[in-house]
Amino acid sequence: MIVVPVKPMSQNKAYLGRKTKSKDYRLYTGNIVDILPPYDIPEGELDLKVNVYYSNRAADIDNCLKPFIDILQFHYGFNDNKIYHLDVTKLIVPKGQEKLEFEFKPYIAAEVQPNA
């Protein structure tokens, strides 16, 4: 594993000023919240698996994650700082079949091996 000995930067520090949610983002949030089923989020530290179905191969795998996780946090009433592991898979589908799938599980810490 490659080690980069630099403190990770928060997205909040990456931009100047406050970000205002776009009209599209507000509509997107409403659309998702309207279709999310009831779901019991486990207590404690979380492991989140997300499958992202794009029709465009050039789409970045992580582009949709922050808004989607923020919507899940808002709707299900948990703090996303409880996510300790994120497993994301990008899948390509025909145009019009784009979607997201997600699943929460309790996080079970793996034993971290010191660098040799």
Residue pairs with C-beta under 8 A, 6 or more apart in sequence:
1 115
3 115
11 66
21 29
25 67
28 67
28 71
29 67
29 71
29 74
32 68
32 71
32 75
33 71
33 74
33 75
36 72
36 75
36 76
39 76
39 104
41 76
41 77
41 78
41 104
42 104
42 105
42 106
43 106
44 82
44 106
44 107
45 82
45 83
45 84
45 106
45 107
45 109
46 78
46 82
46 83
46 84
46 85
46 104
46 105
46 106
46 107
47 83
47 84
47 85
47 86
47 87
47 104
47 105
47 106
47 107
47 108
48 69
48 83
48 85
48 86
48 87
48 102
48 103
48 104
49 87
49 88
49 89
49 102
49 103
49 105
50 65
50 68
50 86
50 87
50 88
50 89
50 100
50 101
50 102
51 88
51 89
51 91
51 100
51 101
51 102
52 61
52 64
52 65
52 88
52 89
52 90
52 91
52 100
53 91
53 92
53 93
53 97
53 98
53 99
53 100
53 101
54 90
54 91
54 92
54 93
54 98
55 92
55 93
55 94
55 95
55 96
55 97
55 98
57 92
59 90
61 88
61 90
62 88
64 100
65 86
65 88
68 100
68 102
69 80
69 83
70 80
72 78
72 80
72 102
73 79
73 80
83 107
84 107
84 109
85 107
93 99
